[in-house]
Structure formats: C-alpha cells, structure tokens
Amino acid sequence: MSKIAAKQIENVLDTNSNQEVLGIKTFKSQVVFDQIEEGYKMLIHEGFIYWVQDISAINFEGNYRIGVVEGIFSMQNYMDNQWQIM
C-alpha cells in the first residue's frame, strides 16, 4: 500500500516541510519545543512559558518560567522547592 503525502489531505500538518498554519489553535495539554537552549526545552503550560531540563519534571531545581502572577509579568526560578521571583 502506498503512502499518501500530507499535502494531498486538506488541513493536515506536514511535519517534514515548512508550512503556514492559519487560525486559532487550542491545545488541551502542554506544548513542547525541543532543545531551545543547550540542556533546556521550552514548553507552554497553564499560562506560563517554561524552560525545563526534563518535561516530566516542571517543578525541578534550576528550571525557569515567565508569566503573570498576581497581575504582574514576572520571571521565576524554581529553587528550594518553590517558584521564586527573580
């Protein structure tokens, strides 16, 4: 059986070539961007943008996040078992 190229199917995402995606997309779980900076992956989850060493351990020493906390946009570092404003 032969494969069907993604470009032959309307509205399918092609993971092997450049593609423009229009419209609003809603994700029901976190979105991960692999290896943004050496040793870190970037992910978007529950209103924050995170830089983490392991996507399965968001709350881990040395991870960072940015987002709005109590109406203020802030960058935080996870240390001493809690998120702390930098």
N, C-alpha and C positions, 0 to 999 in steps of 0.2 A: 504494500500500500504506500503510495507516495504522500509526502508531506504537503500541506497547504501553507503557503507563505503568509505571514501575518498581514502583509499589505493587501492581500486578497480579501480579508474579512473586515468589514466596516467597524470602526470604533475599537479595534483590538490594539493593545500596546505592543509595540515591536521592541524587544529588548536588545536587538543586535544592530540597530542603526539609529541615527538622530531622528527625533520625532517631536512635533509640537502638539501639546495636549491642551485643548481649549475647554473652558467651562470650569465650574466649581466641582472639586472632588472632595468627598467626605470619607475619612478613614476611621474605622471603628477600633483600631489598635494603633500602637506606636509605629512611626515611620523611621527607618534606619538608613543612614548614609554611611557607607563603609569607608573606613580609613581616611577621614578628613585631615587629621594631623597625625604624625607618627605616634602610634600607640593608642590613639583615641578614635572612637566612632561617634558620629553625631546622630542624635535621634530627637524626634519631636514627640512629646508625650504629656498629656494632661496640662496643656497651657505653657509648658516650658520647652526650651531648646537645651538639650543636654550634650555634654562632651564626656563620654564614658570610656573606660578601659574594657568593659565587658557589658554587653547589652542586657545580660540577665541579672546584673547587679547594679541598678541605677544608684542606690544609696550605698556608696562604697567610697572609702577614703581616697581623696585625690581627684574625684570627679567634680565637674563644674556644670552649672546651669545658669540660664538667664530667663527672666520672666517678670511678671508683675506680681508683687507681693504687697498687700495692703495698699494698693493704689500707686505704688512706686516701682518703676522699672529697675531691677537690680541684678547684679551678678553674684552668684553664691558658689561657695566651695564646700564640699562635704568633708567635714573633719570632726573628730571627737563624737562620732555617731549622730551628727545632726548637720543640717544645711545652715551655713553661716554666711551672712552678707559680707562681701569683700570690701 
